Amino acid sequence: MKVLFIGARLFDDVDFYLKEKNIESILTESNSNASNLDCANKYFIVPRGMDEPIRIAKEENVDGIISLIGIDDPLMDVALAKEKVENELKIPFIASNARTISISSDKIETKKFFIKNNINTSKFQILNSYNFEEFISSFESSMISSKNSLNNSKNNISENNISENNNLENNILENYNLKNYNLDFPVVFKQRSGQGGRDISIIQNIDEAKDYFYEFNEALCEEFIEGSEISIEVLCFNNSYMPLVPVYKGETSLNGLHPLNKVRCAPADVQGLNNEYVKKVAYLIAKELKAEGTIDIDFIFSKHDKVLYALEINTRPSGTRYLTAAATNIYPLTKLIDMVSGDFNINSLNEEMKDYFALEIPIGNFDDKQVSDKQVNSKEFNVKQVNDNQAIGKQVNGKEFNDNQFNGKKSNKSLKKFNKNSWVLHGPSNYERLTISAESKAEAKKLAKKLIGKRFYEFCLDEL
């Protein structure tokens, strides 16, 4: 079998699986300096856009195409290319469709989607140059706080009715004429598009709101919810949907700390949160969205009213994919290969799924040298394969990172793969993260302490 992949940056996440399945890989990439190019059987440097990947797919006579693009901007072009390929070449193209992208890539459209499908979401307004002054005046005149007034429903759910507390009339939404739902500072300002925290600000007073509107003439204004950040990946194929594991990404904070800078773990262990409920909501979102491939959904579980609020949908490879793999033994990106090859089966996923504990720590850059993913995969460094995982033979705070207990077969290739009670180091220079897969939380903490020494206490892992 021969499969074409679009995008090289995440290709090392699937390379080991392609070799196990004896699948020939063709890779297209617009950046000639991208990492992982040599991992594929054959690669092509192409201009941005989908014309060249489609042409190469025809010339190479591939059996299917998988998008590994991890940024939002090109996703609609990919969706349109998917439609063309599946109609004209009659081969599977694993990526989200145009309808899904039109909803998920626009935060305002995402809000409409949640409301239309009776899914709890945070209170919000759409602000623009016409109603911004009215918005400001409402704070100046009343400053009425209603933090705890929205949706005191309990965590119960059915496929036909998730919640009736967020219904708004569609004509109000379509006219962008939302009244002030007694939002109080702090609030969150966002742009329609963007990822990774781009153009998102937590606004704590009128002056900050005015400053934001000096730069932008429209914003999605949401209430700021104190609580736990939760994310879950869903595999979607042929109208079948499999939510994997809820991931805990830390508590919300007024300084807007990005989840990548926090300790994260899976499954989520948050008082009052039912993980099966999270899975049910995620299933309904994926089903109503008619998503394809892999998506992940971001939630906040409110500290005050104990309600789960859906915030965003990401229809691309997730930043929590290592945690998901470490906790379940199911690798979301390798399942895209099963989809394209016709081997994807929901029932088999249930049989494969493990109940491990995953812990992810933002190590950052090492003390002595900065090592990028590209350098890790080269022969420049002494890389050991530890339980088939990526490891770097260096020191962290004076402690050997490769403990003698974990000595394994030497390898110049780093596999992004977990075995029982094992770990993977991943991420670019200055943003490296250590993800641990263990049979229990206690075992994960024990392994973390061995690997990072005194930094264990720096991350407050003893309190986990």
C-alpha positions as CSV (number, residue, x, y, z in Angstrom):
1,M,0.0,0.0,0.0
2,K,1.2,3.6,-0.8
3,V,0.0,6.6,1.2
4,L,0.7,10.3,0.6
5,F,1.1,12.6,3.6
6,I,0.7,16.3,3.5
7,G,3.0,18.1,6.0
8,A,6.3,16.8,7.5
9,R,6.4,18.3,11.0
10,L,4.4,15.6,12.6
11,F,5.5,12.7,10.4
12,D,7.7,11.2,13.0
13,D,4.5,10.5,15.0
14,V,3.4,8.0,12.4
15,D,6.7,6.8,10.9
16,F,7.1,3.8,13.3
17,Y,3.6,2.6,12.5
18,L,4.1,2.8,8.8
19,K,7.2,0.6,9.1
20,E,5.3,-1.9,11.3
21,K,2.5,-2.1,8.7
22,N,4.9,-2.1,5.7
23,I,3.2,0.9,4.1
24,E,5.1,2.9,1.6
25,S,5.0,6.7,2.4
26,I,5.2,9.7,0.1
27,L,5.6,13.1,1.8
28,T,4.9,16.6,0.5
29,E,6.2,19.6,2.3
30,S,6.6,23.3,1.4
31,N,9.6,23.9,3.7
32,S,12.8,22.4,2.4
33,N,14.3,22.6,5.9
34,A,11.5,20.8,7.6
35,S,12.3,18.0,10.0
36,N,11.4,14.3,9.3
37,L,11.7,14.5,5.5
38,D,14.2,11.6,5.4
39,C,11.8,9.4,7.4
40,A,9.5,8.9,4.3
41,N,10.2,6.5,1.5
42,K,10.0,9.5,-0.9
43,Y,9.5,13.2,-0.4
44,F,8.7,16.2,-2.5
45,I,9.2,19.9,-1.8
46,V,6.2,21.7,-3.2
47,P,4.7,25.2,-3.2
48,R,2.0,26.0,-0.7
49,G,-1.4,24.9,-1.6
50,M,-3.0,21.6,-2.7
51,D,-2.4,21.6,-6.4
52,E,1.0,19.9,-6.2
53,P,0.1,17.3,-3.6
54,I,-2.9,16.3,-5.8
55,R,-0.7,16.1,-8.9
56,I,1.9,13.9,-7.0
57,A,-0.9,11.7,-5.7
58,K,-1.9,11.0,-9.3
59,E,1.6,10.5,-10.6
60,E,2.6,8.2,-7.7
61,N,-0.7,6.3,-7.9
62,V,-1.2,6.4,-4.2
63,D,-4.0,4.5,-2.4
64,G,-4.9,7.4,-0.1
65,I,-4.0,10.8,1.3
66,I,-3.6,11.9,5.0
67,S,-3.3,15.5,6.1
68,L,-0.9,16.1,9.0
69,I,-1.1,19.8,8.8
70,G,-1.2,21.2,12.4
71,I,-2.2,24.8,11.8
72,D,-5.6,26.3,11.1
73,D,-5.0,28.6,8.1
74,P,-4.7,25.9,5.3
75,L,-7.5,23.6,6.6
76,M,-10.2,24.9,4.3
77,D,-7.9,24.4,1.2
78,V,-7.3,20.9,2.5
79,A,-11.0,20.3,2.9
80,L,-11.7,21.4,-0.7
81,A,-8.9,19.2,-2.0
82,K,-10.4,16.3,-0.1
83,E,-13.7,16.8,-1.9
84,K,-11.9,16.9,-5.3
85,V,-9.7,13.9,-4.6
86,E,-12.5,11.7,-3.3
87,N,-14.8,12.6,-6.2
88,E,-12.3,12.5,-9.1
89,L,-9.5,10.0,-7.9
90,K,-11.9,7.8,-5.9
91,I,-9.4,7.3,-3.1
92,P,-9.8,8.2,0.6
93,F,-8.5,11.6,1.8
94,I,-8.4,11.7,5.6
95,A,-9.1,15.2,6.7
96,S,-12.0,17.3,7.9
97,N,-14.7,18.3,5.4
98,A,-15.5,21.9,4.4
99,R,-18.7,22.1,6.6
100,T,-16.7,21.1,9.6
101,I,-13.9,23.5,9.0
102,S,-16.3,26.4,8.3
103,I,-17.7,25.9,11.9
104,S,-14.6,25.0,13.8
105,S,-12.2,27.6,12.3
106,D,-14.6,30.5,13.2
107,K,-15.1,30.9,17.0
108,I,-18.3,32.8,16.4
109,E,-19.7,30.0,14.2
110,T,-18.6,27.5,16.8
111,K,-20.6,29.4,19.4
112,K,-23.7,29.3,17.1
113,F,-23.1,25.5,16.6
114,F,-23.1,24.9,20.4
115,I,-26.2,26.9,21.0
116,K,-28.1,25.3,18.0
117,N,-27.3,21.9,19.5
118,N,-28.1,22.8,23.1
119,I,-24.6,22.3,24.3
120,N,-23.4,24.3,27.3
121,T,-21.1,27.1,26.4
122,S,-20.0,30.2,28.2
123,K,-22.0,33.4,28.0
124,F,-20.9,35.7,25.3
125,Q,-21.5,38.8,23.1
126,I,-20.2,39.6,19.6
127,L,-18.8,43.1,19.9
128,N,-18.1,45.4,16.9
129,S,-17.6,49.1,16.2
130,Y,-21.4,49.6,16.3
131,N,-22.2,48.1,19.8
132,F,-18.8,48.5,21.6
133,E,-19.7,51.9,23.1
134,E,-23.0,50.4,24.4
135,F,-21.1,47.5,25.9
136,I,-18.8,49.9,27.7
137,S,-21.6,52.0,28.9
138,S,-23.3,49.0,30.4
139,F,-20.3,48.5,32.7
140,E,-20.0,52.1,33.5
141,S,-23.7,52.4,34.5
142,S,-24.3,49.2,36.4
143,M,-21.3,46.8,36.7
144,I,-23.8,44.1,37.6
145,S,-22.1,40.8,38.3
146,S,-23.8,37.6,37.4
147,K,-21.0,35.1,37.5
148,N,-23.1,32.3,38.9
149,S,-26.4,32.9,37.2
150,L,-25.9,30.8,34.0
151,N,-27.0,27.2,33.9
152,N,-27.1,25.5,37.3
153,S,-27.9,22.2,35.7
154,K,-26.4,18.9,36.8
155,N,-24.2,16.6,34.7
156,N,-27.0,14.6,33.1
157,I,-27.3,14.1,29.4
158,S,-29.1,12.3,26.6
159,E,-28.5,12.3,22.9
160,N,-31.6,14.4,22.3
161,N,-31.1,17.0,25.0
162,I,-27.8,18.0,26.5
163,S,-29.0,21.3,28.1
164,E,-31.9,23.7,27.6
165,N,-30.1,26.6,29.4
166,N,-28.1,28.0,26.4
167,N,-30.9,28.4,23.9
168,L,-30.9,31.7,22.0
169,E,-33.1,32.4,19.0
170,N,-31.3,31.8,15.7
171,N,-32.4,35.2,14.3
172,I,-30.8,37.0,17.1
173,L,-27.5,35.2,16.5
174,E,-27.7,35.7,12.7
175,N,-28.1,39.5,13.2
176,Y,-25.3,39.6,15.7
177,N,-27.6,41.6,17.9
178,L,-26.9,39.9,21.2
179,K,-27.9,41.8,24.3
180,N,-25.6,42.2,27.3
181,Y,-26.1,39.0,29.3
182,N,-24.9,40.8,32.5
183,L,-21.3,39.9,31.7
184,D,-18.9,41.3,34.3
185,F,-15.2,41.8,34.3
186,P,-13.0,39.8,33.8
187,V,-14.1,38.8,30.3
188,V,-12.2,37.1,27.5
189,F,-11.8,38.8,24.1
190,K,-11.0,36.6,21.1
191,Q,-10.9,37.0,17.3
192,R,-12.9,34.8,15.0
193,S,-9.8,32.8,13.9
194,G,-6.5,32.0,15.5
195,Q,-4.8,29.3,17.6
196,G,-2.3,28.9,20.3
197,G,-3.7,31.8,22.3
198,R,-3.2,34.2,19.4
199,D,-5.1,37.5,19.8
200,I,-6.8,36.3,23.0
201,S,-6.8,38.7,26.0
202,I,-8.3,38.5,29.4
203,I,-9.9,41.9,29.9
204,Q,-10.1,43.1,33.6
205,N,-11.3,46.6,33.2
206,I,-12.7,49.2,30.8
207,D,-9.3,50.6,29.8
208,E,-8.1,47.2,28.7
209,A,-11.3,46.7,26.7
210,K,-10.7,50.0,24.9
211,D,-7.0,49.1,24.3
212,Y,-8.1,45.9,22.6
213,F,-10.5,47.7,20.3
214,Y,-7.8,50.1,19.2
215,E,-6.2,47.1,17.5
216,F,-9.4,45.2,16.4
217,N,-12.8,46.3,15.3
218,E,-14.6,43.1,16.3
219,A,-14.3,40.6,19.1
220,L,-16.0,37.6,20.6
221,C,-16.5,38.5,24.2
222,E,-16.9,35.6,26.6
223,E,-17.3,35.4,30.3
224,F,-14.2,34.3,32.2
225,I,-14.9,31.1,33.9
226,E,-12.8,29.9,36.9
227,G,-12.2,26.2,36.6
228,S,-10.4,23.3,35.1
229,E,-9.3,23.2,31.5
230,I,-10.3,19.9,29.9
231,S,-9.6,18.6,26.4
232,I,-10.6,15.4,24.6
233,E,-9.7,13.9,21.3
234,V,-12.3,12.1,19.1
235,L,-11.6,9.8,16.2
236,C,-14.2,10.2,13.5
237,F,-14.7,7.9,10.4
238,N,-17.7,6.8,8.4
239,N,-20.2,8.2,10.9
240,S,-18.5,6.4,13.7
241,Y,-17.1,8.4,16.6
242,M,-14.8,7.4,19.4
243,P,-14.0,9.9,22.2
244,L,-10.7,8.8,23.8
245,V,-9.7,10.2,27.2
246,P,-10.4,13.6,29.0
247,V,-7.1,15.4,29.5
248,Y,-6.6,17.8,32.4
249,K,-4.7,20.9,31.3
250,G,-4.6,22.9,34.5
251,E,-6.7,25.7,36.0
252,T,-7.7,28.9,34.3
253,S,-5.7,31.9,35.3
254,L,-6.1,35.7,34.8
255,N,-2.5,35.9,33.4
256,G,-3.6,33.8,30.4
257,L,-1.0,31.1,31.0
258,H,-1.0,28.7,28.0
259,P,-1.7,25.0,28.7
260,L,1.7,24.2,27.1
261,N,3.3,25.9,30.1
262,K,1.4,23.8,32.6
263,V,1.7,20.2,33.9
264,R,-1.0,18.2,32.3
265,C,-2.4,14.7,32.9
266,A,-4.9,12.1,31.7
267,P,-7.4,10.9,32.6
268,A,-8.6,14.1,34.2
269,D,-9.2,13.8,37.9
270,V,-11.2,16.8,38.8
271,Q,-13.6,16.8,41.8
272,G,-17.2,16.8,40.6
273,L,-16.4,16.1,36.9
274,N,-17.7,12.8,35.4
275,N,-15.3,11.7,32.7
276,E,-18.0,9.6,31.0
277,Y,-20.1,12.7,30.8
278,V,-17.2,14.5,29.0
279,K,-17.1,11.6,26.5
280,K,-20.8,11.8,25.9
281,V,-20.7,15.5,25.1
282,A,-17.7,15.0,22.9
283,Y,-19.5,12.3,21.0
284,L,-22.5,14.4,20.4
285,I,-20.4,17.3,19.2
286,A,-18.4,15.1,16.8
287,K,-21.6,13.5,15.5
288,E,-23.5,16.8,15.0
289,L,-20.4,18.3,13.4
290,K,-20.1,15.3,11.1
291,A,-16.4,15.4,11.7
292,E,-13.8,13.3,10.0
293,G,-10.3,12.2,11.0
294,T,-9.2,13.4,14.4
295,I,-10.5,16.4,16.3
296,D,-10.2,17.7,19.8
297,I,-12.6,19.7,21.9
298,D,-11.8,22.2,24.6
299,F,-13.9,22.6,27.7
300,I,-13.9,24.5,31.0
301,F,-15.4,22.7,34.1
302,S,-16.6,25.6,36.3
303,K,-15.2,25.7,39.8
304,H,-18.4,27.5,41.0
305,D,-21.4,25.9,39.4
306,K,-19.8,22.5,38.5
307,V,-21.0,22.7,34.9
308,L,-18.9,21.6,31.8
309,Y,-18.8,24.4,29.2
310,A,-17.7,23.7,25.6
311,L,-15.4,26.4,24.2
312,E,-13.7,25.4,21.0
313,I,-13.3,22.6,18.4
314,N,-9.9,21.9,16.7
315,T,-10.1,19.9,13.5
316,R,-6.4,19.1,13.3
317,P,-3.8,17.0,15.1
318,S,-4.0,17.8,18.8
319,G,-1.4,19.1,21.2
320,T,-2.6,16.5,23.7
321,R,-1.9,13.5,21.3
322,Y,1.0,12.3,23.4
323,L,-1.0,12.3,26.6
324,T,-3.9,10.5,24.8
325,A,-1.5,7.8,23.6
326,A,0.2,7.5,27.0
327,A,-3.1,7.1,28.8
328,T,-4.9,4.8,26.3
329,N,-2.3,3.2,24.1
330,I,-4.2,4.5,21.2
331,Y,-2.2,6.9,19.0
332,P,-4.6,9.3,17.2
333,L,-2.4,9.9,14.2
334,T,-1.7,6.2,13.5
335,K,-5.4,5.6,13.5
336,L,-5.6,7.9,10.5
337,I,-3.5,5.3,8.7
338,D,-6.0,2.6,9.7
339,M,-8.8,4.8,8.3
340,V,-7.1,5.3,4.9
341,S,-6.2,1.5,4.7
342,G,-9.7,0.4,5.7
343,D,-8.6,-1.2,9.0
344,F,-10.4,1.3,11.3
345,N,-12.9,-0.3,13.6
346,I,-14.6,1.2,16.6
347,N,-15.0,-2.2,18.3
348,S,-11.3,-3.0,18.0
349,L,-10.5,0.4,19.6
350,N,-12.5,-0.6,22.6
351,E,-10.5,-3.7,22.9
352,E,-7.2,-1.9,22.4
353,M,-7.8,0.9,24.9
354,K,-5.8,0.8,28.1
355,D,-6.4,2.5,31.4
356,Y,-3.0,4.0,32.2
357,F,-2.1,7.3,33.9
358,A,-0.3,9.9,31.7
359,L,1.7,12.8,33.0
360,E,3.2,15.6,30.9
361,I,5.8,18.1,32.2
362,P,7.0,21.3,30.4
363,I,10.7,20.6,30.9
364,G,11.7,23.6,28.7
365,N,15.3,23.7,27.4
366,F,18.0,21.7,29.1
367,D,20.6,23.5,31.2
368,D,23.6,22.7,29.0
369,K,22.3,22.7,25.4
370,Q,19.2,23.4,23.5
371,V,18.1,20.4,21.4
372,S,15.4,20.6,18.7
373,D,13.4,17.7,17.3
374,K,15.6,17.8,14.2
375,Q,18.8,17.5,16.2
376,V,17.3,14.7,18.3
377,N,16.7,12.7,15.2
378,S,20.3,13.2,13.9
379,K,23.4,11.3,14.7
380,E,24.9,14.4,16.3
381,F,23.6,13.4,19.7
382,N,24.0,10.2,21.7
383,V,20.4,9.0,21.6
384,K,19.3,5.8,23.4
385,Q,16.1,4.0,22.8
386,V,14.5,3.5,26.2
387,N,11.6,1.0,26.1
388,D,11.2,2.1,22.4
389,N,11.0,5.7,23.4
390,Q,12.8,8.9,22.7
391,A,15.6,9.7,25.2
392,I,18.5,12.1,25.2
393,G,21.8,11.2,26.8
394,K,22.4,14.4,28.7
395,Q,22.0,15.9,32.2
396,V,19.1,17.8,33.7
397,N,20.1,19.9,36.7
398,G,23.2,17.7,37.1
399,K,21.3,14.4,37.1
400,E,21.8,11.8,34.4
401,F,18.5,11.9,32.4
402,N,19.2,8.3,31.3
403,D,19.0,6.4,34.5
404,N,20.8,3.0,34.4
405,Q,17.4,1.3,35.1
406,F,16.2,2.4,31.7
407,N,19.2,1.5,29.6
408,G,18.0,0.0,26.3
409,K,19.1,-0.8,22.8
410,K,21.1,2.1,21.3
411,S,19.4,3.8,18.4
412,N,20.0,6.9,16.3
413,K,16.3,7.1,15.5
414,S,13.8,8.2,18.2
415,L,10.5,6.5,18.2
416,K,7.5,8.5,19.4
417,K,6.0,5.3,21.0
418,F,5.1,4.2,24.5
419,N,5.4,0.9,26.3
420,K,4.2,0.2,29.8
421,N,5.8,2.5,32.4
422,S,7.8,4.4,29.8
423,W,8.3,8.0,28.5
424,V,8.8,10.2,25.5
425,L,10.6,13.5,25.2
426,H,9.2,15.8,22.5
427,G,8.8,19.3,21.3
428,P,11.1,22.0,19.8
429,S,14.0,23.8,21.4
430,N,13.0,25.7,24.6
431,Y,9.5,24.0,24.6
432,E,10.4,20.4,25.2
433,R,7.9,18.3,27.2
434,L,8.3,15.0,29.0
435,T,5.3,12.7,28.7
436,I,5.2,9.6,31.0
437,S,2.9,6.6,30.6
438,A,2.5,4.5,33.7
439,E,0.2,1.9,35.2
440,S,-0.8,4.3,38.0
441,K,-0.4,7.9,39.2
442,A,2.0,6.8,41.8
443,E,4.2,5.0,39.3
444,A,4.1,8.0,37.0
445,K,5.3,10.3,39.8
446,K,8.0,7.8,40.8
447,L,9.3,7.8,37.2
448,A,9.1,11.6,37.0
449,K,11.2,11.9,40.1
450,K,13.8,9.6,38.7
451,L,14.0,11.5,35.4
452,I,14.0,15.1,36.5
453,G,15.4,15.0,40.0
454,K,14.8,18.1,42.1
455,R,12.7,19.7,39.4
456,F,10.0,17.3,40.6
457,Y,9.3,19.7,43.4
458,E,9.6,22.8,41.1
459,F,6.5,21.5,39.3
460,C,4.7,20.6,42.5
461,L,4.2,17.0,41.3
462,D,4.2,15.8,44.9
463,E,0.8,17.6,45.2
464,L,-0.7,15.9,42.1
